[in-house]
Amino acid sequence: MSSGRATQRRGKQIMSSASCANPPEELVVATVLRRKCGTSPFDEHWLNLDCCGLVCSAITYFLHLYGCYSVCLVLLPPWMSSEMPNNSRQLSFWGYLHSGTFCVIAFLALMSHFKAMTTDPGAVPPDAKPLLEEDSLAADEGKSANQSFLEEDVTTGTGLGDRISPVTHTRVARRMCRRCNAYKPTRAHHCSVCKRCIVKMDHHCPWVNNCVGIGNHKYFLLFVFYTCVSCMYSLCLLMCRFFGCLHAHEGGMPRTRSKAVLAAVARVAVHQSTPQCLDKPGDLLTITGLVVEAILFGLFTFCMIVDQWDVVNTNVTNIDRLKGIGGTESSSPGALFALSGWQEVFGEYKTRRWFYGRSRLVVWLSPFARVCLPHSVKNEILGYRRSCGLDNFKRAEFKMESCDNGGPQEQVSIL
């Protein structure tokens, strides 16, 4: 477990970066509890313990499992199966194909949700420091104004945000978060639920029980995408089933051409001329619930995809758009459009593996592939730098690991 350090600066004790080197004699001034799950910088695994978020996540998993049950065990067996001599039912090839495809889509959606919920969305570590370019810009502003600039969320005066410019020897304000009492990068925003500053924060989503930031934006988009595909897929199956049963019970040709086409598609798909609609009358309630779920969440996720398409294309989050911040203003000074919005969200991959190397789209659509940013521009994209050795601290993409084998508590010390 790494130890945080505090140094003396202008008579004030402030938190500084942790170091992996063995420090000289230290005076322990605080002990920090390290929990198994949480959102603090010292917790082992990232998981928001907010009650509302946990309930919404449980509902999300239940709805996907309900969809799998309704499609695979209620909708398809009476439709795409054949009766065996022992009065049992055997799914046809098309039944297995549709069941397997729907379950795979639901599995990808749930895995994307799990990754979006348990991945650090890009929380700013307590030892974060401004980039060298920002230091230079701050020094220039201090020289021209001879005083620190004022912002809405910047601490001024003699607080934690002050520092002395090595060029002008004037007091320059560093952009600080009043709630975290730590450096706040240009593209970061404080989340009151996670209680952390999140880089490139778009919004806090209760359905994934996490903020949507640069660290988990890909998994959030994949969750929304696969959920929308699952809803559309189940709606298509329901429509084909409905018109097929309607034609079978009418006993004649459909009255309209559209009904005739849909009924023909349903009959050809299952190779069955007189299908049995439902095994039990009670299954009608299950199918009705599936229809409501597919329509409501299909429309919701489709609207989310349209909104997020604009967010990724313009590289401007919803919070930045509400604040009137454009793409170039929200980017770090040293990396103005160093990567496009799509590359920032889904990563830039240069791998020689035969499978992933063939198509970037396969990696982007996989919830198992981690987001990789080029090392040369990673700090500029995040908007901060870290002290010696702390790039080895990782939690998922930004996961913080120990420098040594410490106990469950962490000591904050001062020289």
Disulfide bonds with the S-S distance in Angstrom:
Cys20-Cys403 2.37
Cys245-Cys277 2.40
